[in-house]
Structure formats: structure tokens, C-alpha cells
Amino acid sequence: MYQQNRLVHLSGLLLCLFLVAVSNLGCNKAPKNQTYTIGFSQCTGLDLWRKTMLNEMKTELSLHPGVNFIYADAHGDSKTQVSQVSKMLQDKIDLLIISPNEAQPLTPIVDEAYQNNIPVIIIDRKTSSSLYTAYIGADNYELGKLAGHYLGTTHKGNLNLVEVMGLPGSSPAIERDRGFMDGVKQFPNIHVKTKIYGDWLKANAEKQLLKIKDQLSNVNAIFAHNDNMALGSRTVLNTINSVKPVTVIGVDALPGIGGGMEMVDNKLINASLVYPTSGKEAIVTAFKILNKEPFLRENILQSLVIDSTNVQLMKMQVNKINSQQNDIIQQQSLLKEQQLVYKSQQVVLNIIVILLVMAIVLGGLAFYSLMENRKINKSLEAKNNEIQLQRNQLIEMSARAQAATEARLNFFTNVTHEFRTPLTLMLSPLNDMLKDERLSDVAGNGLKMVNQNAFRLLKLVNQLIDYRKIEVDKNTIKASENNIVAYVRDIIESFRFHAKKLKIQFYLVPTEKNIPVWFDVNMLDKVFFNLFSNAIKFISGEGAVKVYIRRDKDFVYIEIQDNGVGISEEDAALIFDQFYQADNAPRVGSGIGLSLSKEIILLHHGSIEVVTKKWEGTTFKITLPLGDAHLNNNEKTESKEIWPDMDEQSKAYQADIDNLQTDLEIDLSTEPKEISILLVEDNPDLLQYLHQKFSDHFEVFTAGDGNQAFTQAYEKVPDIIISDVVLPGYSGKEIVQRLKTDLRTSHIPVILLTAQSSDEQKISGMHSLADLYISKPFNFDYLLAGVQNLLKNRKILRDHYSSDITGPEKLTAAKTLDKKFINDFAGIVEKNIANENFSVEDICKLIGISRIQLYRKIKALLGCTVNEYILNRRLKKASYLLINENLSIAEVTYKVGFSSPNYFSTAFKAKYGCPPSEYKTTK
């Protein structure tokens, strides 16, 4: 307890120190500014205007660190500007500032931004819509009016004037022209001789003025919509050597080199009207919007005229402002440097604090570890003593368990040996019976079935005994030198007759006639028996098995190749495991043969592998070493071993092949029975047995694998299906799930037969929607009773479906898919009950199944034909209308889809025993 208290106090101290260090780190962090992304799209391509506005924005943005500013210049092209704004919207900007090139083309994209909840600030000129957050700019109308007033007040005599306008269609050009014309109206001495478009560009203005140079001789004033076009006008006047003084005024009055102020100061133009660039105002308004502060939606900036009287004063003010801005920039640069120094010092301080805390923590841990090690050493000493005692107990228990296991294995081996005696006593009399023609005529097929399955049981017993021998004693082979080519040829000959009956050819392709190999002649044959019989079983239809033998250096290579159905990658990886069987293998075995084959090959110091691909065949590759250097003395025998009788040895393996030749003999001359049954079983003997037993009661259809089962089920639509679980292609569980979820077959009861008899496997079978799950071996009477019971339940359900109801109630069903089908079918009939041209083909098109499938499903569920059901529903509806509605017989006739009253009366009387008129008065 004392040590625990010390540990608690130490942990608390270390935690306090660590929290102090962390709090020190957190407290010294500078507060973060809110980060926004602002997009600015500018239309003009004039460098001075663009630079002035951009400098104003950047200067104001310097007061808001952390802002992401995206700038794009359209250079006077509206399509380019639309594309740039679209890109900004895709980049998820928080606010859009735009100076539109033209009103109409830019309106849709500005509206889109506004409707997507992105604030929009419009500078200089508006779009054709009112969908914007704020507008900043001068009043172009008042600007033009101010220009007209200035010219009227500064000139007393007649004034002939040329107006050089901006880009056609742009709102500034339109508004400045309208304001200018209104401004000069009050001065009768001013006459506007002509108007031209300079598109805001000096070169364009010069080009247009030169076209009317003959008219310029009488002009003594020019008003240009910006300073660049005003400068171009002065250039043209100088070019044509005009001696008469001409007053030229422009708009913008930008400061700096090449700006309007410099033009006025240098007497290049007479005056210029200040047009604010709005850069600073746009950024100020933007942050008011983003920070949810009050702002003005319409921000109209004031203007004034700069001429020779005030130009020097304005230049001084501009220079002073520029100087102040430069000072601000330098101060911000110094501030950033100081912040970097502060952050670096803070990092050093934080590292020192963390290192100090870590040193204290490590020192405490070292002291604590020293104390704990002393306690652990004492505890380990006690545990070592306890483990030693337990080890001795485990050794004793292991010895007892090994003895018990050996006793069980010996019992298993002895019992397996004992199987051979009764099997021998069974096979010998069976051979005698098969030779007796009298018995063969009476019970020939049955005796052959018993004989084949007795040999199959003998093969399993032999394989189990051989496997047990190998498992107990790994050094049991007695190898001698023999010709492997002749040995394999003898085994092939024992299979050739049975393979030929199945139209399967055997080919032996050796590179040499004599290849001496050391092997056990009484054991290696089991490997080839297994591989050859498997190759035959896995070939569907005609095929071939090719055996290649070749010698290369120190090894002999044997390849057994077939063109059968192949094996999946998942099964191929486990095919040599003990007792492994694939769920969907084409033929079912014991799961011992290939595992035993591998063990025998390993005893010969060789290897075996499989190369296969689904549906493309399988190749087993065996490698055996040449010579006897790999064998010890106990594995070799000096005496020449006599080869076993291959024909006799192969009988047990040929029994499986004989099963493949069994065909069902169906008497087609008998009349089909009322109830049909589909049997799905890959074992021909069991399939023939079930076919024979059920033929007395039902019309029987058969299928040997999953694919045939689906074909027969969809084509025949049987009344009940009995299927094995382990099948080639698809398992029985997969067959049930697919049939039960298909509208065409969902009503058919399914019984699963299987040797998988554990509770978990039974539960899995029932979860697959099977109606009954019966384990093998089974009693046929029990199976027949299950079939009859399911058919009886189906009849009760069918009677319920087709019960005599008078209202249009919905039918109920035990299964969801059948319920939906019946409700859909009844709804279609009810909806079209008044249509005399309504037919079965119409129902098939609406439901989506064929005519024969519809007839079979309705017959199975309702116990009547489709036409009988439609007629019955029409008569039911007619009886309802006759009793509850005030309608004539003729009106009822056409409401329920009969073509004539006479036919209606005949059908009605046949069902209810009286004509409609009498039924109406008596009910």
C-alpha cells in the first residue's frame, strides 16, 4: 500500500509539470485571424487604372492578415471574365468583387454567385440585374453632367464640341453620355457636332477622330470619356496642325506617371474629372459584409474637376498619401520580422520546458523501475517454482493423453480392418448373383447398384487404412527399381475400357520407353488410381486424359492433364488438405484420395502440385527423384517386387466411374400425372432410386446439377422440388435462395437432402428458405410424408386464395413474393374488369412473365386457370352490382366486361342457378 501511495504521488507531480508545460505552449500562441477567400475580377486592360485599384486593395488587405486574395484580369473581354468568375465559384470563394466589362454578358454569372449565397460587390459599373450585395462607384450620370456644366461655365462664346465615348453597350459610356447631354442643355452656346466610340482606348480614339478630321476644323472642344482617349484626341489635333485652341477634357484623373493629373499638369489636356478607383472602399465594404457588420448597399463616390487651378494641390496630396502608404508597408514588414523573432524565441522556450519535464519524468520512472524490479524478481522466483510444478504435471498429463490417443487410433484402425471381412462376404455372393441370369432378370439393377457401392465402400476403407499406416509410420515404403513408363501404362489400361464407354480417350506420351525409377509398386499405384479416376469424373461429355512422362537430369516428371471443368483458385489452394471437399465440385468424393496421394509422393521424396483454371481443365504435376541416393536402407528392398494386378486393384475406383454411366430409363408411354416433382441429385444411383419410388405417385423430372435444376424449374414449374445440398455448379442452398426470390418459382416448396446433419448446418439450410431439411440416410416413407404434407399445406393456401369473397378485399399470402404476385394479378384484373377485350396476353405484358408461366403459377396458387379466375371475378362483381346498385341488366353487363346481355345471363345462371333478373329481385 505504501508503494502504491508513492506511485500515485509521483504520477500526480509529473502530471502537474506536464500540464504546466502544455498550458505554457497554449497561452503563448497568437490568436488566429478569421481566414476568408476573396475573389476579384477586373475588366479593364489599362495598366494605370488596374495598378491603382489593385494597389489600393492590397494596401487595405495588409490590415487583415490571413486573407486569401484571388485576382483575375479579363483584359476587356467579357467571355474571359465569365470564365474567370466561374473558376472562382468552383474554388469556393467567400465573397466576389467584380468590375463588369459589359452589363448584359456578365449578368448571369453574377446572378449565379448571388443565388449561391456568395456576397457580390460590383465596382464601377452595374449589371442588368439587381441581384448584388453592394455597389461601389461614381455616379456616371452626374460625372457626365459635371463635365457639361464645367464646359458651359468656362466658355462664354459658341462652343462646337465632339464627344468621344467609351465601349458601346457599357453602362458607364451610356450614363456619362446621358449626363453630359443633360448638362449642356442649359447652355445654348454649346453645340455637340458629332459622337464617336473610342472603346476606352487611345489608339481607337485616334483612329475614329482621323476619320472625321475634316469636321475638326470647326471644333473648339472635345469631351472624352477617359483620359487615354482625351490624350489621343490631343495627339490627333496636333497631327492635323490645328492652330485654333481646342479645349480637351477627360475622365479619371489618375495620379502617377501617365495618369490624368500628369496630363493636366503637362498641358496635354485642359481638365480631367476624378473617377475614384474604389479599391479601398471595396475591401472595407467586403469585411463589413463578412463580419456581419452594417454596410451601405449603394456607395456613390463623389467627383471633382482637376484643371490648372488645382492640379498642383492634388498632386501634393497624392504624394503625401503614397508616402504614408509606404510607411505603413515598412511598419508591417518590421512587425512581421518581430513576430518571427518572437515565435522562434517561444519555440526555444517551449523546447526547454518540455525537456525539463521529460528529464523529471525519466528520473522518476528510473527510480520507480528500480524499486519495482526488486519486487518483480521476488515474484518471478515464486512463479518459476510454480511453473516448474505445472510443467511436471503437464508432462504427466501429456503422456496419459498420448496413450489415450494411441488407443483410440488403434481402435479406429482395427475397426477399419474389420470392415474388410463383411465387405468381402458381401462382394463374393454379389458376384455370384450377378452371374446368375435368373436373378439378373429380376433384380439386376438393384444388385449392380449394391455391387458398385460395396466397391466404393471398400475403396474408402482401403484409403483410410493406408492413410493410418502413413500417419503412424513415415518409413513404410519398400522401393525397388522399376520402369515407371510400363507401370503407368498398366494402370492406364485398367481404366481404358470404362473411359471409352464415356467417350474419354487416354493418351500416354513418354519421351522414352524405359525410365527406371525407385518406387514402391504397392503404394504408388494408389496415386495414379486417384488421379486418373478424378480426371474421368471431372470431364463433362467427350474429352481426353493425357499423361506425359519425361526425364530431365536428376528427376522424372509426370503430368496428368485433362480438359474437364477445372477447379476454382480457392479450392485448388486447399485440394490436398485432409478431408477437404469443395461445396460445388462436379463430383463428390471422400476428401481422402488427394491427401493420401500427396503423402505417398512425399514418402518417395517427391512433390505434387496442381495447375488448374475453372472451365479450362486441370493438370497434376508429379516430380520424383532418379536413383536411390535419396532413400535410406529401410526404404529400399533388394528383392524384385511383383506388380499388383492393376485390373483387380482398380475395381474400387471404377465403381465411381460406373456411376457416371447410369442413365434414367423413363417410360414415356405413361400418361402424365396431375402433380409433378423435380429431383435434383448428382449421384445417379440415388437419383434413379428416387425416380423409381416417386414415379408411382407423381410425374417426375430430374436434374444432375444446379444449372439443370434452374432450367427444369423454369420450364416445367413443378409442384415440389427435392434437391441435394452438395451439387456441381450451384449448391442446394443457392438453388433454394434463387428460386424463392424469383416470381416464377417462389411458390414451389423445396426439400433439401444432405449428409450435413449438424444443428448448425440444419439451421443454415432453413435460413436459405428451404421448406424442409432432411438428413441422409433417410427413410423414404418419411420423405414421402413430408412431400404430401407440403402439398397439403399448399392446397390449403390455394383454397384460401380462391375463396368465394364478394368484396374487392386484398388476398393475403404466407410468403411476401407470392402475396405481391397475387395482389398485382388481382389488381390488374379488377382494374380491367369492364374491358371486354381484356386478355391473358395483356396480363403477361403487365406482370412481365410468359403465358405458360402465368398459367402454371395461377394454377399452383389458386387452383384454377386465368380465364376461369377472370370470369369468376366478373360474375362476383356483377352479383355485387345487382344487389347494391340501381342498374339495369344491360348496364351491369357492360360494367363487368361481357360483350352481350345474352352471354352474361347464360354465364350468370350457370354459376348462381338463376338469371340476373331473378337474382336481383330475390336477393
N, C-alpha and C positions, 0 to 999 in steps of 0.2 A: 504493500500500500504506500509505503514511504517513497519507493522508486517511482510509482505511478504519479504521485503528487509532484515530485521533482520534474517529471516529464511534462506534466500539464503546465507548471510554472514556466519552464523553458520554452515550450511551444507558444505560450501567451506572449512572452517577451519578444521572441522572434517575429511573431505576427504583428506586434505593435511597431517594431522597427520597419518591417516591410510596408505597412500601411503609411507610415510617415514618409518613406521614400516615394511611394506611389502618389500620395497627396501632393508632395513637392513637385512631382512631374506634372500633375494635373493642374495645379494652381498657377504654374508659370507659363502655361500655354496661352498664346494670344487669342482673343476671341475671333472667331471666323466671321467674315462678311458673307451676307447672302449672295449667292452666285446666280447671275442671270445671263441669258444669251440674247443679245440684241442684234437684229439684222438690219442693215441699212442699204437700200438700193437707190443709186443716184442715176439720173438720166443723162445729164449733160456731159459732153466731151470736152468742155472748155477747161483748161488746166487751172487757171487762176481761181475761177469760181469753185471748182471741185476742191482745190487745195485749201481755200479759205474756209469753206464749210467743214471740211474734214478736220482741219486744224482746230476749229472751234469745238468740234465734238470730242476730239482726243484730249484737249485741254480740260474740258469738263469731266470726261471719263476718268481722268487721272485722280479725281477726288473720290472715285468709287472703285477701289482696287478689287480684283477678283472677277470683274465683268468680262464675259466672252463677247467680243465685238466682231461681227461678220460684215465685211464691206464688199460691195459689188458695184461696178460702174458699167452701165449699159451702152455708153458712148453714143447716146442719141438714137438707139434702135429699140423700138417697142417690143418686138418679139424676143430680143435678147433679155430685156428687162423682165418679161413674163417668165422666161425660163429660169432666170436667177432667183426670182421670188419663189417659184415652185420648189427649187432646190432648198431654199431657206426653210420653207414649211416642212419639207421632208426631214430636215435636220432638227426639228422640234424647237424652234426659237421661242422665246418667251414674249417678245414684242417686235413689231415690224415698223421701221421708219422708211418711208418711200417718197421720192420726188418723181412723180409720174412724168414720163416723156410725152404721152398723149392721154387724153381723158378716156376716150372710148375703149381702146385696146387694153388698157390696164384695169378697167373697172371689174371684170370677172374675177381676176386673181386676187384683187384687194378684197372683194366681197367674200371670196372663199376663206381668206385668212380671218376676216372678222367673224364669219359664221362658225369658224372652228375655235372661237373663244380666244383668239390671239389679238391683243390690242394693236391697233393700227394708227400711226401718226403720219399724216400727209403733210408734206412740205412744199411750199412754193405754188403748186397748182393742184386743184381738186380733180377727182374722177367724176364720172357721170352718175354716181350713186351717193346716197347719204350714209352708207354703211362704213363708218370710220369712227375711231375713238376721239381723235383730236386733230385739228388743222392748225398749222403754223405757217404764216407767210404774210407778205404785204398785200394790201388791197390793190390789185392791179387796175381796177377801175379808177380808184382815187389817184393812183400813180399817173395814169394817162391824163386824168383831168387836171392834176397839178402841173403836168408838162404843158398842157394847153394854156392854163392860166399864166404860167411863167412867160411863155412867148407873147401872150397878149399884153402883159403889163410891162414888158421890157422893150417892146417895139411899138412906136406911135404911128408909123406910116403903113401903107399897104404891105402885106406880107404874103408872098406866094410860097407855098410850102409843099414838100414831098415827105410822105410818111413811109419809113422803111420798117415793115412789120416782121414778126418772128415766124415760127413754123405754122403753116396753115393747119387749122383744126385744134391747135393747142389753146388751152383756156387762158394763159397769160396774154397771148397775142390778141385773142378776141376781146378780153376785158380791157387791155390797155388801149386798143383802138376805139372801143366804145366810150371809154372815159375821156380820151383825147378829143374825140369829136364833140362830146358834150361840153368840154372845157372851152373850145374855141368858138362855140355858138354865140357866146355873149360878146365876142369881138368881131364886128362886121369887117374890120380891115384884114382879117386872116382868111386866106383862101387856100384850101387843100387841092392842089392841082392833080396829084396822082398818088397812088399807093402801090407799093411793090413788096414782095416777100423775100427776105434775106435768109430765112431759116436759121436765124440767130448766128450766122457765120459771116465773118468779114469778107471772105472770098466770094460767097454767094451774093452778098450785098453789092460788092463792086461789079460783079457780072451783070446784075439786073439794072444797076444805075447806068452802066455803059450802053445798055440797050435803049435808054431814053435820054442819052446825053444831049440830044437836040432840044429837049424840053427844059434842060437845066439852066439855059441862058437867062430865063426869066425867073428863076427860083432864087430866093434870098434867105430860105430857112429849111432845114431838114431835121425831122424828129425820127430818131432810130430807137427801136425797142430795146437795144442794149448797146453798151459802149463799143463792142467789137464792130458792130455794123455801123456805128457812128464814125469810128476811125476809118472804116472802109469808104464811107461817104466822103470824108475829107480827102482821102487818097484820090478818089475819082475827080473831085473838084480841082485838086492840084494838077492832075493829069491833063484836064481839058483847059488849063490855064485861065481859070475864071478870075477876072480882075475885080469883079463885084464882090464885096464882102458877103459871105453866107454864114448864117448862124447855124451851128450843128450842136444838137444836144442828144445825149444818150441816157441809158438807164443802167444802173448797178453801182457805180462809184466805188468800185473795189479798191482797197488800199494795196500798196506794194508795187513792185516793178511790173509795168504793163497794165496796171489797173486804171480804172476810170479817173481816180484822183490824180494820178500822174499825168494822164492825158489832158485834164483841165489845167494843171499846173504848167504843162509844156505848151499850152495854147493850141493843142491838136484839136480839141473840141471845146466849145464855149461853156457847156454846162453838162452835169450828169445828175440824175436823180438817184438817191441812195435806195438800193433794194437790199434789205437785210438778208444775209445768207441763212439765218435761222438755226445754225448748228448748235449753239449753246442752248437756245430755248428748247430745241427738240430733246436734248438729253435731260434737261431739268424736268420737262413735262413727262418724259418716259419714266423717270424714277418716282415721280409723284403717282403715276398710274400703277407701277409695280408695287409700290409700298402702300397702296390703298389710301393715298392722301388726296385731299380736294384739288381739283385742277379745272382749268377752263377748256371747254371743248373747242371754241373758236378763238384763236390767238392771232389777232390782226396787228402786225408790226407797222410802226409809223415810218414815214419817209420825209426827206427834205432835199432841196436843190443845192448842189455844190457848184459854185462858179468861181470866178476870180476873186470875189469879195471874201470868201470864207474857206478857200481851199487850203491855205497855209495853216489855219487854225485846226482844221480837221486832220491834216497830216500829223501835226504835233500830237493830237490826242491819240491817234492810231499808234504812233511810235511809242508813246507812253504806255499804252495798253500792251503792246508787244513786249516792251521791256519788263512789265510786271509779269506777263505770262512766262517769260524766260526765267525770271527769278523763282517763280513757283515751281517750274520744272527742275531747276537746280536744287531747290529745297527738298523736293520729293526724292531726288536722286540721293541726296545726303541722308534723308530719313531712311531710305531703303538700306543704305550701307550700314547705318547704325542698327537697324533691325537685324541684319545678317550677323553683325558682331555680337549683338545681344543673344541671338539664337545659338551661336557657336559657344558662347560662354555658358549658356544654360545647359547645353548638351554635356559639356565637360563637368559641370556641377552635378548633373543627374548621374553621369557615369561614376563619379567619385562616391556619391551617396549609395548607389547600387552595389559598388564594390565593397564599401564598408559593411553594408547589410549582409552581403554574401560571406564576407570574412567572419562576421559574428556567427552567422548561421552554421558555416562549416566548422567553426571551432566548437560550437555547442553540439553539433552532430558527432564530431570526433570524440568528445568526452562521453556523450551518451552511448556511442558504439562500444567504447572501451568497457563501460560498465555492463552493457548488455552481453558482450562476448563472454564475460566471466560466467554470467547466468546460463548462457547457451551451452557453454562447454559442460557444465554440470548436467544440464538437461540431456545433451547428446550422449553422455556417458550412460545415463539411465536408459535412454531409448535404445542404445546399442545392445545392452543386455536383454532388453525386451525383444528386439528384432532377432537376436540370436536364438532366443527361445522359440519364437514363432517360426523361424527358418527350420529348425529341427522338427517342429510339428508338421510343417508343410511337406518336408521330405517324406515323413512317415505317411501322411495322407496321400501324397502323390503315388507312393508305392502301392498303397491299397487300391487307389483309383486305376492304376495301370493294370493291376491284377484283375480288377472287375471288368475293365475294358477288354482285356485279352480274353476273359471268359465269355463275354458277350460276342466277340468276334468269332471265337471258336464255335460257339453255339450257332451263329449265323452261317458259318462255313459248313458245319455238319448238317444243318437243316437243308442248305442248298444242295449238298451232296445227296441227301436223301431224296430230293426231288427227282433225281435221275432214275431211280428204281421204278416208281409208279409211271414215269413218262415212258420208260422202256416197255413196261407192261401194257401201256396204252397204245404205243405205236405198232408193236408187233401184231396184236389182234386186228388193228385197223388196217394194216397192210393186207392181212388175210381176207378181211371183209371186202376191201376194195377189189380184190381179185375174184371174189365170188360174184358172178354175173347176176344171180338171183337177188342178192342183197343190193347190188348196184342199181338194179332197176327200181327197187322200192325206195331206197334211201341213199342214192348215190351222191346227191348234192350235199346232204347233211353229213355223210361220212367224210367227203372231201374237205368240208369246212372244219370238221373236228381234227382231221389229219393235219391240215395246214396250220391250224392254231396250236396243235400239240408240238409241231416242229418249231414254231415261233417261241413257245414257252421253253423248249429245250435250248434254243439259241440264247435266250435271256439267262437261263440257269448257267450255261457254259461260260457266258461272258462274266457273270457275277463271280463264278469260281476262279476264272483266270485273273480277274481284277484283284480278288482277295489274295491270290498267290503272289502277285507282283507287289501288293501293298505290304505283305508280311516279310517277303524275302526278295530284295532287289537283285540278287545274283542267281537267278534261276534259269537263265538261258544256257543252252548247250549248243554252241555254234560249231558248225563244220563248214568246210569249203564246198560250195555248190555253184552251179551255173544259174545265176539269177534270171537269165532270159528264158531258159527252159522251164524254170519254176513258175514264173509269171504266166507263161504260155499255157501250162497245165491248168492253172486256176481260171484263165480266160475261157478255155474250152468247156469247163464245167458250167459256165454261165451262158455260153453262146446260144444253146438251144432255146432257153427261156427268153433271152433278149431278142432272138429272131422272131418269136411269136408276137412280141411287142413292136416289131419293125425297128429295132435298135441294132445297129451294127457295131461290132467290136473290132478295133484295129490295133495290132501290136507293131510298133515301129522301133526296132532296136538298131543301133549303129553297128553292132557286132553280133554274131551268132552265139559267141561264148564269152561271158563276162564272169569270172569267178569271184564270189563274194562270200565272206564268212557270216553265216546267219543261222538261226535256229529254225529248222524246217517245220517244226511242230508249233511254232508260235507266230512266225512272220506271215503265215497264210491268213491268220485272222485279220491282219491289217488289210490285205488285198480283198478278202471276202467283204469286209465292211465297206471299203471304198467303192468296189465295183457294184455292190447291191445298192448303195446310196446313189451312185451315178445313174443307174437304171431307174430308180424310183423318182428321181428329180427331173427326168426328161419327160416332157409332155408331148405325146404324139411321136412321130418318127424322129429319129435322132441318131447320134453316134457317140461312142466312147473310144477315145484314142489314148493308147498307152505308149509313151516314149521312154526308151532306156538308152542312156549314153554314159560313157566313161570319160572322165577328164582328170588327169593327174592322179590324185590320191583318193578320189571319190567316185561313186556311181550315182547318177541322178535319174530318178524315176518320176515321170509326170503323168498323172491320170486326168485327162481333160474330157469334159462333157459339154454339150450345148443345151443343157437344161435351163431351168428357170432362174438359177443363180441364188445367191444369198445376200441379204442386206448387209451393209457395213457394220451395223450394231450387232447382228447375230454372228457375223464372221469373227468378231473380236472375242466372242465367248464360246465358239463352237467346240473347242477342245476341253472346256470345263466339265467337271464331273456332273452328270445327270442334267446337263443343260439342254432345254428344248425351246426352239423358237415358237412363239404363240401362233404365227401364221405360216409355219413351214408347210410345203406342199404335201409331205408325207410325215406321219407322226411315228417316232421311234421311242426307244427306251432312254436315250441320253447317255448310254454307256459306251457304245461302239467306238466313237471317235476318241473319247477319252482313253479307252483301253488301247486303241491303235497308237496313240501318242506315247503311252507308257512303254509299249513294246518297242517302238522305234528308239526311245531314249535308252532302253536296256541294251540296244545294239549300238549305242553311242552315235546315233544319227539324229536327224531332225526332220520335222514335218511341218509344212505351212500350207496355207490356203490362199489362193488368189481368185477373187470372185467379184462379180458385178450383177446386180439384180437384173434378171431377164436376159442376161448375156452369157450364162454358163459359169462353170466352176472348174478350177484346176488345183489338184492337190500335188504338192511337190515334196518328194521324199529324197533325202540325202543320206547315203550310207558310206562309211569309210571302207577303203580297199585294204587288203592284207589283214593280218591278225595282231599287229603291234598294239592296237588299242584294247585288246582283250587280255584279261589275266587268265591264269591257268584254270581257275574254277569255271570260267565262262566258255571254255573250249572242250571239245571231246575229240579223241583220236579216232574213234570208230566212225565209219561212214553211216550217217543217219539215213533211214529209208523214208522216202517222201510219203506222207499220208495219202489215202485215197481221196482225191480232190472232189470227185463226184459225190461221195458219201458225206464229206465234211461240208459241202456247200448246200446240202438239202435244207438245213435250218435257215440259211439265208435266202434260199429260193422260195421258201414259203411266203415271205413278204412280197416277192415278185409275182407269185401265182395269184395273190390277192388282186394285183392290178389288172388281171385278165378276166376277172369276174364281171360279167355283164348281166344286167337285169333282163329277164325274159318276161315281157308284158304281153298278156293276151289282149290284143286289140279287138277281138271279135265280141267281147263282152260289152254290154250296154253301160254307159257312164252312170255312176251312182249320184244320188242327189247331193251328198255332202262330199267335198274334196279336201285332201290333206297333202301338204308338201313336206317331204322328208329330206333333210339336209345332213349328209353324213359322208365323210371321206373314206371310211372303211367299207369296202364293197361287201364283205360278208355280213356285217351288221345292217347295211343298207338293204341287202337282199332279204335278210330275215325280217326286218320291219315291214318291207314292202309286201312280203308274203302274208304276214299276220294282219296288216291293216286292209289288205285288198278285199277281205270278206265283208268289211263294214263301209269302206269309203272308196272314192275314186282317188288314186294315189299318184302324185307327181314326185319326182326325185331330182336331187341336185348333189353334186360331189364336192363343190367348193362354194365360197362366198359369192363369186361373180355369177355362177349359175343360179344360186339361190335368189339373187335380185331379179334376174331375167325371168325365172319361173314365177316369182311372186307378182311382178308387174303384169305379166302376160296372162297367167291363169287366175289370179286373185283367189287363192284357195280360202276355205273356211277356217283352217287352222294350220299352223306351221310347227313342226318338231325339228330342232336343229341341235347338232353337236356344238360344243363351245370352241374346241381347238380345231380350226379348219384352215385349209390353204387360202390365201388371198385375204379374206376378212374373217375375224373371229366371230363366234356366235353372238357375243355381246354387241359387237359392232353391227351385225345384221339386225338385231332387235332394235337398237337405237335408231338406225336409219329407217327401218320400216315403220316404226311407231311415230316418227316425225314426218312421214310422207302422207299427204292427204289421200293418196290412192290405196294405201295399205294400213293405215293407222288403226282400223277397226279389227284387224286379224289377230286373234290370240296366238301367242308364241310360247312354246315349251322348250326349255334348254335341257339337254342331256350332257352330262360331263363326268369325268373321273375326278374332277377337282371337288372334293367333298368337305373341305374345311368350312367352318362357320363363316370366316371372312370371305371365302370365295362364293359361298351361297348368297351372302349379303350383297356382294358386288354384282352377282347375277340378277338379283331382284332390283338393284338400283339401275340396271340397264333397261328397265321397263318390261322384263320378262313376266309373263303371267304365271308360270310355274317353273320350278328349278328341281330337276330330279337327278340324283347321283347314280353313276354306274357302279356295280351291276344293278340292274333294276328288274322288278317283276313286271312282266308285260301286262298282266291284268290291272296292276296299279296304274301303269301308264295309260291304258285304255280307259280306266275310270276317270283319270284326270282329264283326258280329251273329252269324254262325254260330259263331264261336269262343266268345263269351259264352254262347250257348245250349248249346254242347257242355259247357262247364265247369259250367253249371247242372245238366245231366243227370248228370254225374259226381257232383256233390254230392247230387243227389236219390237216385241209386242207393246212395250211402253211407248216407243217412238210412234208406232202406227195406231195408237189407241184412238177410240172414237170420240174426239173432242169437238165441241160445237163452236167455240170461240177461236179467235186467232192467237191463242196463247203460244208462247215460245216453248219448244221442246227442250227438255233437259237431257244431258248426256253424262255418262260416268267419266268420259275422257274428254279433255279440253279440245283436241283437234276434231274428234267426231262431233262434239257439240257444235263447234263452229261450222262444220260442213253441213250438218242438218239444219241449223238456223239459217245459213246462207241459202241452202236449197229451198227451204220452206218460204223464206222471204222473197226469193225470185218468183216462185210460183204464185204467191199471194199478190205480188205487185202486178203480175201479168194475167191475173185470173179472168179479166174481162176481154183479153185479146184472143179472138177465135183462131188467129193464125199462129199463136204461140206453139213452139215445137220443142222436141228434145234437143235439137241442134242449137237452139237459142240458149238453153241451159248450159250445154257443154262449152259454148263460147264464153258465157259469163263466168262460169266457175273455173274453166281452164283445164279440163281433162277430156279424154276421148269418150266417145259414145259407149263403147263396150265397158270401159272402166266405171262410167257413171251408172250403167245398168247393174253391174256386179256389186258396186258399193251400196246402192239403194236397196238391192235385193238382200244384201247381207245385214244392213241396218234396219230396214223397215219391213222386209218380208214381202214386198210387192214390186211390181215394175214401175217405171217412171210414169208411163201413161195411166196406169191404174191409180197412182197417187194423185196426179193432176185431176183426173175425173172425179175421184173421191172428194178432193178439196173443193171443186166447183159445185158438186151436189151439196156439200156441207154448207157452203156459202149461200146457195140457193135456199136451203131449208131455213137458214137464219133470216134471210131477207123476206121470205114468205110470211114468217111469223111476226117479225119485228118492224117491217117497213110496209107502208101503204103503196105497194107497187102492183102493177098488173103482171100476168104471167109472161107476156111478151117482154115487158121491161126487165123482169128478173132473168129471162132467157139471155138477153144480150149483156146484162151486167156480169154474168158469170161465164161468158165466153162461148155459149152454144150458138151454132150457126142458124138454127131454126127452132121454133117452139115445138114442132112435132118431135124432133130428135131429143129435145130437152125433156118432154113429157115421157117419152119411152124410157130414157135413161133414169129419170127420177122414179118412175113406177117400178123399174127393175130393182132399185135399191131400197125404196121405202114401202113398196107394196100398194101404193095408191098414187093416182095422178096428182100433179101440183095443186090443181083447183080444190080437190077434196082435202088434201093435206093442209091447205091454208084455212079452210073453214072448220076443220075438226081440231086443229091444234090451238 
